[in-house]
């Protein structure tokens, strides 16, 4: 999942001259002295505690710039990328616990270290509360104002009782036959995973199919981290299982293992869940081949029978026309 935040918000205004069109900048995690090499800021505190972190805003342009600084709640897009709520939206979760200065002025080519104070409410719900901090700048071109935001992701985790849970829903299975009757087809399984716990998850999905020809396993572990799901969030996935023969009922089991993302959580048991579904796949290519073979055999048999009868008839006629004693 991307660590940085880059958002563009478009607003129509009545200006005609461009402003800050050539300004470029970056924002990275930092300590009080400057960038510290991290890609995200991980914070774990009990309710009622606070900590001060830092971000470094680097002005890569040739002029001094006034950057607006804001914090807000974070979320994952449908494709699994981290994003933030718009700057004009009031934060209601982790973003509301963050205090930052309203703006910072940075000289050309310089870097400013900005303090980021995170204060966890006493009654905060245990678990993960994603948020982010951005440095933004408005650029104006014609009658369009674009608010460009570049920022850093904050993984805020409140100490307490953690729950790693996932729910499986909206299961759809479709079967695609192979044109070659000697080749098995493909089973597509679409399903939705919802994070019903309170920590972000990188679930591992496993699918088992069973037919009269045997069992087939599909183990999705190649990009587990890219499949991160925030508490209360959900994502839809599609698995393609090749080598499945259409021999009537295809029993499919979807198993989801809600492994916590990020820092390990000792003592937390991931509650795996399994859902079963059945799809009927008629072996049409194989039936067509069998029908063709039967028709071919029947045609050969009929042709052979007719030929034998014709030969027998000719022999009878020849015997009738032969003189005695010849």
Secondary structure as UniProt FT lines:
FT   STRAND          4..12
FT   TURN            21..22
FT   STRAND          25..31
FT   TURN            32..33
FT   STRAND          34..35
FT   STRAND          41..45
FT   TURN            47..48
FT   STRAND          50..59
FT   STRAND          65..76
FT   TURN            78..79
FT   STRAND          82..84
FT   TURN            87..88
FT   HELIX           94..97
FT   STRAND          98..99
FT   STRAND          103..106
FT   TURN            108..109
FT   STRAND          111..119
FT   TURN            122..123
FT   STRAND          127..141
FT   TURN            142..143
FT   STRAND          144..158
FT   STRAND          165..176
FT   TURN            181..182
FT   STRAND          185..195
FT   STRAND          201..202
FT   STRAND          204..211
FT   TURN            212..213
FT   STRAND          214..220
FT   TURN            222..223
FT   HELIX           225..227
FT   STRAND          228..229
FT   TURN            231..232
FT   STRAND          234..244
FT   STRAND          248..257
FT   TURN            266..267
FT   STRAND          273..281
FT   HELIX           284..320
FT   TURN            324..325
//
